[in-house]
Amino acid sequence: MFKTILVAADGSDHAAAAVAAAAEMAAQSDADLHLIHVPEVQVTAIAVGAAAVTIPVNEEETQDAAKEVLSAAEAQAGATGATVVSSEIRQGDPAEAILARAREVGADLLVLGRRGRGTLKGLLLGSVSQKLSALADSAVLTVK
């Protein structure tokens, strides 16, 4: 069936369901399983009089949190008997980063949660799952 599966993890319940589904399919079909996490960095701003002050994002905390998300996804996948071939953190637009990684590993299936930890922007501009369904060269499975 599928030979190379890429699953996106973001720490949400929907992503955990996606990891479970991808890992089960990979274990059953002896497919390569690749994990990716693309943190969506939230910028905080505080209004001070007529101006706004932006609070910088702590890169170290962002990387630590990203590593925790991937570590949990790897453990979850391993519990099903699937072997994780690669696990990667990417920066930038989540849909674009996932598509780029899918092309790099030759994924013939992308698996992701229907809803993730995205912000209001996702509701207004379209979710990552919608973008991937429209733009991916391979099959896309969205899990609820």
C-alpha positions in Angstrom: 0.0 0.0 0.0 1.9 3.1 1.2 5.7 3.0 1.4 6.6 6.3 3.0 4.3 8.1 5.5 4.9 11.6 6.8 2.9 12.6 9.9 2.7 16.1 11.3 2.6 16.4 15.1 1.8 19.5 17.1 0.9 18.2 20.5 -2.9 18.5 20.0 -5.4 15.7 20.5 -6.1 15.6 16.8 -2.3 15.3 16.0 -2.0 12.4 18.6 -4.8 10.6 16.7 -3.0 11.3 13.4 0.3 9.8 14.9 -1.6 6.8 16.1 -3.2 6.2 12.6 0.0 6.8 10.7 2.0 4.5 13.1 -0.6 1.7 12.8 -0.5 1.9 9.0 3.3 2.0 8.9 3.6 -1.0 11.2 1.0 -3.0 9.2 2.5 -2.3 5.8 6.2 -2.0 6.9 6.3 1.5 5.6 8.9 4.2 6.5 7.4 6.6 9.1 8.7 10.2 9.2 7.6 12.8 11.8 7.6 16.5 11.5 6.7 19.4 13.8 6.5 23.0 12.7 5.8 25.2 15.7 3.6 28.2 15.1 5.2 30.9 17.1 2.9 33.2 18.9 4.0 36.8 19.2 2.9 38.8 22.2 2.4 42.6 22.1 1.5 44.9 24.9 -0.1 48.3 24.4 1.7 51.1 26.1 -0.1 54.4 25.7 -0.3 55.0 21.9 2.4 52.5 21.1 2.7 48.7 21.2 5.7 46.8 22.6 6.4 43.4 21.1 7.8 40.8 23.5 10.4 38.7 21.8 9.9 34.9 21.5 12.3 32.8 23.5 13.9 30.6 20.9 15.3 28.1 23.5 11.8 27.6 25.0 10.3 27.1 21.5 12.9 24.5 20.6 12.5 22.7 24.0 8.8 22.6 23.5 9.2 21.3 19.9 11.5 18.6 21.0 9.0 17.5 23.7 6.2 17.3 21.0 8.4 15.1 18.8 9.6 13.0 21.6 6.0 12.2 22.7 5.1 11.4 19.1 8.1 9.1 18.7 7.1 7.2 21.9 3.5 7.0 20.7 4.5 5.6 17.3 7.0 3.2 18.9 4.3 1.8 21.1 2.5 0.5 18.1 5.5 -1.2 16.7 6.2 1.3 14.0 9.8 2.4 13.4 10.3 6.1 13.1 12.9 6.7 10.3 13.2 10.5 10.8 12.0 13.2 13.2 12.4 16.8 12.3 11.6 20.3 13.5 11.0 22.9 10.8 10.4 26.6 10.9 8.1 28.7 8.8 4.7 28.3 7.3 3.5 24.8 8.5 1.8 23.8 5.3 4.8 24.8 3.2 7.3 23.1 5.5 5.3 19.9 5.6 5.0 19.9 1.8 8.8 20.5 1.4 9.6 17.6 3.8 7.1 15.3 2.1 8.9 15.9 -1.2 12.3 15.4 0.4 11.4 12.0 1.8 9.2 10.9 -1.1 6.1 10.6 1.0 3.2 8.9 -0.7 0.9 9.6 2.3 0.6 12.7 4.6 -1.2 12.2 7.8 -2.3 15.1 10.1 -5.0 16.1 12.5 -8.0 17.9 11.2 -7.5 20.7 13.7 -4.3 21.5 15.5 -3.0 24.2 17.8 -3.5 26.9 15.1 -4.8 30.3 15.8 -7.6 32.5 14.6 -5.5 33.1 11.5 -6.1 29.5 10.5 -9.9 30.0 10.6 -9.7 33.1 8.5 -7.0 32.0 6.0 -7.6 28.3 5.9 -6.2 25.5 8.0 -3.0 23.5 7.4 -5.0 20.4 6.5 -7.0 22.3 3.9 -3.8 23.7 2.3 -2.2 20.3 2.2 -5.3 18.6 0.8 -5.2 21.2 -2.0 -1.5 21.3 -2.7 0.0 17.9 -1.9 1.4 15.6 -4.6 0.4 12.6 -2.5 -2.6 11.3 -0.6 -3.6 13.2 2.5 -5.4 11.7 5.4 -6.9 14.1 8.0 -7.8 12.5 11.3 -10.3 13.8 13.8 
